[in-house]
Amino acid sequence: MEYKEIADMVVRELMEHGLQQQRQEDQQLDSLIKRHVALHEQLEQCVSSLDEASKQLFSDYHQIITEIDIYQERYLYIQGAKDCVKLLKSLGVL
């Protein structure tokens, strides 16, 4: 396994852990996520009545939005770690 693959795996696991912890600590967020899941199920029912081209369009759109979210979350997580190190250096801790 390459270093980048290992680093990506570690970042992904840390992000998942952090998001799970955030959801446990924030009931409002947990409620929003549950509502999102319910709405997604309703949306899937609506989409099932569409023709195949429209279903594919919806699926492609949803997949791209999800991929963008993943890239942005990963970037922000890593940027946050970099910012933390910068702050600690500026405070003379490191």
N, C-alpha and C positions, 0 to 999 in steps of 0.2 A: 504494500500500500504506500502510495506517495505521500509526502509531507502535506501537500495541499489537501488531499483527500482526508487525511487524519484531522487536519485543522478544521475543514468544513464539517466533519462529523462532530467534532467537539463543540463548535459554535452552534450547530443545529440542536444538539442535545441540551446545551446551556440555555438556548432560547426557549426550547420546549419546556424545560424545567421552570424558567422564569415566568413564562406565560401561564403555566398551570398554577404557580404560586400566586400570581397576580389575580387569577380568577378565584382562587380560594379566599383571598384577602378582601376582594372587592365584590360585594353582592350585586351591586348595580351592573358591573361588567358581566358577571355571571348571568344575570337576568337578560341582558342584551344579547348575549351569545345564545341563550336558549330561545329567545324570540327569533333570532336570525335563523336558527335551525328549523324552527316551525315554519317561518316564511319561505325558507328554501324548499321545504317539502311541498308547500302549497304551490310554489312557483313551478316545481317539477311536474305537478299535476296539470297545470295550465299548459306547459310546454308540450306535454304528451299529446295534446290535441292538435298541435301544429303539423304542417307538412314537413317532410324530411329536410328540405333545404332550410326552412326556418329553424328547425331543431338543431341542425348543424351550425347555423349562424349563432344561435344562442350558446351552444356548447363551446364553440371557438371563442366567443366573447368572454364567457365565464372562465375558461382555461387561461386566457391571456391576463385577465384581471388577477387571477390567483397567482400566476407566475410573477407578475409585477409586484404584488404584495410580498411574496417570498424574497425577491431581490431587495426590495426596499427595507424589509425588516432585518435582513442579514446585514445590509450596509449600515443601517442605523445602529445595530448592536455592536458591530466592529468599530464604527466611528465613536460610539460612546466609550468603548474601552480605550481608544486612542486619546480621546478628550480627558478621560480620567487620569491617564498616565501623564499627559501634559500638565494637568492641574497639580498633580502630586509633585512633579518636577518643579513647577513654579513656586510651590509652597516649601520647597526644600526637603520634602519627605524622601524623595528618590534622588 
